[in-house]
Amino acid sequence: MDRFEAMSMLLIVVEQGSLSAAGRALRVPVATLSRKISDLEALLGTRLLIRTTRKLTLTDAGIAYVTAARRILEQVEEAEREAAGEFTTPKGELVITAPILFGRLHVLPVVVDFLALFAEINVRLILSDRNVDLIDDHIDMAVRIGRLPDSSMIATRVGSMRTVICASPALLAGHGMPHVPQDLTRLPCIRLGAPLPVPDWRFRSAGSDTLIEIPIVPRLSVSTAEAAADAAIRHVGVARLLHYQVADSIAAGALQIILEAFEPEPAPINLVHTARGQMPLKMRRFLDFAAPRLRQAFGIAPD
C-alpha cells in the first residue's frame, strides 16, 4: 500500500468529518477511502477511527497518529518544494487570501504589479470575509485586519484601520446628531454580522483609554459590509464599519462619520503566514514586494 497516500486520505477524512464528504473533496469512491483506511489500520495493528452512521471519531491512537501524519506530510511537502526549486528560484503558485472589498481595493493592484515582475509565479487570490485556516485550506499568506490571537502565525504589520460610526446626513437631520455613544440608543442602528459579530458596540471614553460598550438593538441586521453601507446610505440607520468599507461614500457625502472622538484604537493590518521552516522564495518575494506598498498606502513610514 502507498502509506503516504493513505495518510493523506486519513487527514482529509478527519478534516471533512465523514467518508462521504472526503470522497467528494478527493473525487474518490467512499469504498476506496474506507479500504485505504482499513489497510492502514491493519498495517498499524490498531484502530484509528470509530465509524458510526452519524459521525467519525478518532481513537486515542488515531489522535496521536493524525498529529504525527500531518507533521510528516508537511515535511515531505517542504522537501518536495525545495527539490523543485521553490527555495532557490521564485516560482510556483502563491495562494493569498484577503477580505473581499479590501482585497479588491488594495491587494489586487499589488498582485497585478507583482505578476508583471515575476513571470514564473502564479497567484491564486481568494477574497473572503471569513478568516480561513491557513494550514487546512493550504493558504500561503493572508491579510488580517484586527488583533491576532494565534501566536503560531508570523505577522508583518502593514497598516491600521479605523472602525467608524456613520450615518446619512438625512437620517441625522431627522433624528438629531449624537454627541456621546449613549445617544445611539435612541437612533435606529444597522448591525453587521461579519467581520465584527459583537452584540455591543465598543467605544473609547473621550480623553482616556477606558473602553465602554453600548448595547445595540438593531433596526436591521445584515451579513455583509456592502449591505450595511447601502442601508445606511438609504437612511435605514447608523452603521459601524471599517473605514475602507465606506470611504468612497463618505468622500461623496452620502455618509457622515459621527462620534469620532470616541473611536476605539484602529485595528492593525497584517500580512500573516505560518511559521513552518524556511520560507519559499515566492512568498519572500511577495512579502518584500507587498509590505512596503501597503505601508505606503496606509501612511506607515518604511522600516
C-alpha positions in Angstrom: 0.0 0.0 0.0 1.0 3.6 -0.5 1.4 4.8 3.0 1.7 8.5 2.2 -1.5 8.3 0.1 -3.3 6.6 3.0 -2.1 9.2 5.4 -3.3 12.0 3.2 -6.7 10.4 2.8 -7.0 9.9 6.5 -6.3 13.6 7.1 -8.9 14.6 4.6 -11.5 12.3 6.2 -10.8 13.8 9.6 -10.9 17.4 8.2 -14.1 16.8 6.3 -15.8 14.9 9.1 -17.1 12.0 7.1 -16.1 9.5 4.4 -18.7 10.8 2.0 -17.6 14.4 2.3 -13.9 13.4 2.0 -14.8 11.3 -1.1 -16.4 14.3 -2.7 -13.4 16.5 -1.9 -11.0 14.0 -3.3 -13.3 12.7 -6.0 -12.6 9.2 -4.8 -15.3 6.5 -4.1 -16.2 6.1 -0.5 -15.4 2.4 -0.7 -11.9 3.2 -1.8 -11.4 5.6 1.1 -12.8 3.0 3.5 -10.5 0.3 2.2 -7.4 2.6 2.3 -8.0 3.4 5.9 -8.8 -0.2 6.9 -5.5 -1.2 5.2 -3.7 1.5 7.2 -5.3 0.3 10.5 -4.3 -3.3 9.6 -0.7 -2.2 8.9 -0.5 -0.4 12.3 -2.4 -3.1 14.2 -4.8 -0.6 15.8 -8.0 1.2 15.2 -7.7 4.9 14.2 -11.4 5.7 13.6 -14.6 4.8 15.3 -17.3 4.9 12.5 -21.0 5.2 13.1 -23.8 6.1 10.8 -23.7 9.7 12.1 -20.1 10.6 12.6 -16.5 9.6 12.8 -14.5 9.8 16.0 -10.7 9.4 16.4 -9.5 6.9 18.9 -6.6 7.9 21.2 -4.2 6.1 18.9 -5.9 7.9 15.9 -5.4 11.4 17.5 -1.7 10.7 18.0 -1.3 9.2 14.5 -3.1 12.1 12.8 -0.9 14.6 14.6 2.3 12.7 13.5 1.0 12.2 10.0 0.2 15.9 9.5 3.8 16.7 10.6 5.3 14.1 8.3 3.3 15.1 5.3 4.3 18.8 5.8 7.9 17.8 6.0 7.6 15.8 2.8 5.8 18.7 1.1 8.5 21.1 2.1 11.2 18.7 0.8 9.4 18.4 -2.5 9.2 22.2 -2.8 12.8 22.5 -2.1 13.7 19.8 -4.6 11.5 21.6 -7.2 13.5 24.8 -6.7 11.0 26.9 -4.7 13.7 27.7 -2.2 16.3 28.7 -4.8 14.1 30.2 -7.6 10.9 32.3 -7.1 8.3 30.2 -8.9 5.2 28.2 -8.5 1.6 29.0 -7.3 1.2 31.5 -4.5 -2.2 31.4 -2.6 -3.2 34.6 -0.9 -6.4 35.4 0.9 -7.9 38.8 1.9 -11.3 40.3 2.9 -13.4 40.8 -0.2 -13.6 44.6 -0.5 -10.2 45.2 1.0 -8.6 42.7 -1.3 -10.2 44.2 -4.4 -9.2 47.8 -3.5 -5.8 47.3 -2.0 -4.4 43.7 -2.6 -5.4 43.1 -6.2 -3.4 46.1 -7.5 -0.3 44.9 -5.7 -0.8 41.4 -7.0 -1.2 42.7 -10.6 2.1 44.7 -10.3 3.8 41.7 -8.7 2.8 39.3 -11.5 4.3 41.7 -14.1 7.7 41.3 -12.4 7.7 37.5 -11.7 6.8 35.5 -14.8 7.3 32.1 -13.1 4.9 32.8 -10.2 1.2 32.4 -10.5 -1.2 33.8 -7.8 -4.5 32.4 -6.6 -6.2 35.3 -4.8 -9.0 34.1 -2.5 -11.3 37.0 -1.5 -13.4 36.1 1.6 -14.6 37.9 4.7 -14.2 34.5 6.6 -10.8 34.0 8.3 -9.8 30.8 6.6 -7.4 28.4 8.3 -4.1 28.8 6.5 -2.9 25.2 7.1 -6.2 23.3 6.4 -7.0 25.5 3.4 -3.4 25.4 2.0 -3.0 29.2 2.1 0.4 30.7 1.8 -0.3 34.2 3.0 -3.3 36.1 4.4 -4.3 39.7 5.0 -5.8 40.0 8.5 -7.5 43.1 9.9 -7.7 43.0 13.7 -5.8 41.6 16.7 -4.1 38.2 16.0 -4.9 35.7 18.8 -2.9 32.9 17.1 0.8 33.2 18.2 1.8 30.4 15.7 1.5 32.9 12.9 4.3 35.2 11.7 2.8 38.7 11.2 4.2 41.7 9.2 2.5 44.9 10.1 1.5 46.9 7.1 -1.0 49.4 8.5 -4.0 50.1 10.6 -7.7 50.6 10.0 -10.3 52.8 11.9 -13.7 51.5 12.9 -16.1 54.3 12.3 -19.7 55.0 13.1 -21.5 56.6 10.2 -25.0 57.6 9.0 -26.6 59.5 6.2 -27.0 63.3 6.6 -30.7 62.9 6.1 -31.0 60.5 9.0 -29.0 62.7 11.3 -31.1 65.7 10.3 -34.3 63.8 11.2 -33.1 62.2 14.5 -30.5 64.7 15.7 -26.7 64.5 15.9 -25.5 62.1 18.6 -22.9 63.7 20.9 -21.9 60.7 23.1 -22.1 57.0 22.4 -25.1 56.6 24.7 -27.1 58.7 22.3 -27.1 55.8 19.9 -29.8 54.1 22.0 -32.3 56.5 20.6 -31.3 56.1 16.9 -32.0 53.2 14.6 -28.9 51.1 14.0 -27.7 48.6 11.5 -25.7 45.6 12.8 -23.2 43.7 10.7 -22.9 40.0 11.4 -19.3 39.8 10.0 -16.4 40.6 10.3 -17.5 42.4 13.5 -20.0 40.0 15.1 -20.4 41.5 18.5 -23.7 42.4 20.3 -22.4 45.7 21.7 -20.6 48.5 20.1 -17.3 49.4 21.7 -16.1 53.0 22.2 -13.2 54.7 24.0 -14.1 57.3 26.6 -13.2 60.8 25.3 -9.8 61.8 26.7 -8.9 58.4 28.1 -8.2 54.8 27.1 -11.2 53.4 29.1 -13.5 51.3 26.9 -17.2 51.5 27.1 -19.8 49.2 25.5 -23.1 50.3 24.2 -25.9 47.7 23.8 -27.4 48.0 20.3 -30.9 46.8 19.3 -30.6 46.7 15.6 -33.3 48.0 13.3 -31.7 45.9 10.6 -29.1 43.1 10.7 -27.1 42.2 7.6 -24.3 39.7 6.7 -22.1 41.9 4.5 -20.5 45.3 4.8 -21.7 46.3 1.4 -25.3 45.7 2.5 -24.8 47.7 5.8 -23.3 50.6 3.9 -26.1 50.6 1.3 -28.8 50.5 4.0 -27.1 53.4 5.8 -27.0 55.4 2.6 -30.7 54.7 2.3 -31.3 56.3 5.8 -32.2 53.0 7.5 -29.9 53.6 10.4 -26.4 54.2 11.9 -23.8 51.7 10.8 -20.5 50.6 12.4 -17.9 49.6 9.7 -14.3 49.6 8.9 -13.3 52.9 7.3 -12.3 51.4 3.9 -15.7 49.9 3.6 -17.4 53.3 3.5 -14.5 55.6 2.4 -16.0 56.4 -1.0 -19.5 57.0 0.4 -18.0 59.4 3.0 -16.0 61.2 0.4 -19.1 61.6 -1.8 -21.2 63.0 1.1 -23.6 60.0 1.1 -22.5 59.1 4.6 -21.1 61.1 7.5 -18.8 59.9 10.3 -20.0 60.6 13.8 -18.6 60.2 17.3 -15.0 60.4 16.0 -13.7 61.4 19.5 -14.9 58.1 20.9 -13.5 55.7 18.3 -11.5 52.7 19.6 -7.9 52.2 18.7 -7.5 51.4 15.0 -7.2 47.7 14.2 -3.8 46.5 12.9 -3.5 45.2 9.3 -1.0 42.4 9.0 0.3 40.0 6.3 0.5 36.7 8.1 1.8 33.3 7.2 2.5 30.1 9.2 5.8 29.6 11.0 6.9 26.4 9.2 10.5 26.1 8.3 12.3 28.0 5.6 10.0 30.4 3.6 9.8 29.6 -0.2 11.2 32.4 -2.3 7.8 33.0 -4.0 6.5 34.0 -0.5 9.6 36.0 0.4 9.5 37.9 -2.9 5.8 38.7 -2.4 6.2 39.8 1.2 9.2 42.1 0.3 7.2 43.5 -2.6 3.7 43.9 -1.0 4.6 45.1 2.5 6.2 48.5 1.6 3.5 49.2 -0.9 0.7 48.6 1.6 2.5 50.6 4.2 2.7 53.5 1.8 -1.0 53.2 1.1 -1.8 53.3 4.8 0.7 56.1 5.7 3.2 54.0 7.6 6.8 55.1 7.2 9.2 52.4 5.7 11.4 50.4 8.1 
